[in-house]
């Protein structure tokens, strides 16, 4: 993989990281603690709020996992290890990396 291709992947990863961090800041209120005071909100409304909170927390967990994958891919680019399978060391197919630049395994090792 040449330097121009690596730079394209790096820019893609940086843009994805920026987007995820921006979403994280706007979604922070959705994970706040649900009030248990039934006088303020009804029981069904509170149940809906608790369900929405759980969904927001799961989304946040997935976002953090994706951010970790992005940081790992950026570190691999800096260490000249990007695009190579973590398990066998073979080159990962470019189409696979285009679909998800955070991939760490070739198709054979991923199965």
C-alpha positions in Angstrom: 0.0 0.0 0.0 1.4 3.3 -1.0 1.6 6.6 1.0 -1.3 8.2 -0.9 -3.6 5.3 -0.1 -2.6 5.3 3.6 -3.3 9.1 3.7 -6.8 8.5 2.3 -7.5 5.9 5.0 -6.1 8.2 7.7 -8.3 11.1 6.6 -11.3 8.8 6.4 -10.6 7.5 10.0 -10.1 11.1 11.3 -13.3 12.3 9.8 -15.2 9.3 11.2 -13.7 10.0 14.6 -14.7 13.6 14.5 -18.2 12.7 13.6 -18.5 10.2 16.4 -17.1 12.6 18.9 -19.6 15.3 17.8 -22.5 12.8 18.1 -21.2 11.8 21.6 -21.5 15.4 22.8 -25.0 15.9 21.6 -26.3 12.5 22.9 -25.0 12.9 26.4 -28.3 14.1 27.8 -30.1 10.9 26.7 -28.1 8.8 29.2 -29.0 10.9 32.3 -30.7 9.3 35.2 -34.5 8.8 34.9 -36.5 10.5 37.7 -38.5 8.0 39.8 -41.0 10.6 41.1 -44.4 9.4 39.8 -45.9 12.7 40.6 -43.7 14.4 38.0 -44.2 11.8 35.3 -46.5 8.8 34.9 -45.4 5.2 35.3 -45.7 4.5 31.5 -43.8 7.7 30.6 -41.1 6.7 33.1 -40.9 3.2 31.6 -40.5 4.8 28.2 -37.8 7.1 29.5 -36.0 4.1 31.1 -36.1 2.2 27.8 -34.8 5.2 25.9 -32.1 5.6 28.5 -31.0 1.9 28.0 -31.0 2.3 24.2 -28.9 5.5 24.5 -26.4 3.7 26.8 -26.0 0.8 24.4 -25.5 3.3 21.5 -22.9 5.0 23.6 -21.1 1.7 24.3 -21.0 0.9 20.6 -19.8 4.4 19.8 -16.9 4.0 22.3 -16.0 0.6 20.8 -16.0 2.1 17.3 -13.7 5.0 18.6 -11.3 2.4 20.0 -11.2 0.6 16.7 -10.5 3.9 14.9 -7.7 4.8 17.3 -6.2 1.3 16.8 -6.3 1.8 13.0 -4.7 5.2 13.3 -1.9 3.7 15.5 -1.4 0.9 12.9 -1.0 3.5 10.1 1.6 5.3 12.2 3.5 2.1 12.9 3.3 1.0 9.2 1.2 -2.1 10.2 -2.0 -0.9 8.6 -3.6 -3.2 6.0 -2.0 -6.4 7.4 -3.8 -9.2 9.2 -3.2 -9.2 12.9 -3.3 -13.1 13.0 -1.4 -14.3 9.9 0.4 -11.1 8.7 -0.9 -11.3 5.2 -2.2 -8.2 3.4 -5.9 -7.5 3.9 -7.9 -7.1 0.7 -8.3 -3.4 -0.3 -12.1 -3.9 -0.8 -12.4 -5.1 2.8 -10.5 -2.1 4.1 -12.6 0.2 2.0 -15.8 -1.2 3.5 -14.3 -0.9 7.1 -10.9 0.6 7.6 -10.8 -0.6 11.2 -10.6 -4.2 10.1 -7.7 -6.1 11.7 -8.0 -9.5 10.0 -8.1 -10.9 6.5 -11.1 -12.8 5.3 -9.6 -16.2 6.0 -8.7 -15.4 9.6 -12.0 -13.6 10.3 -13.9 -16.8 9.6 
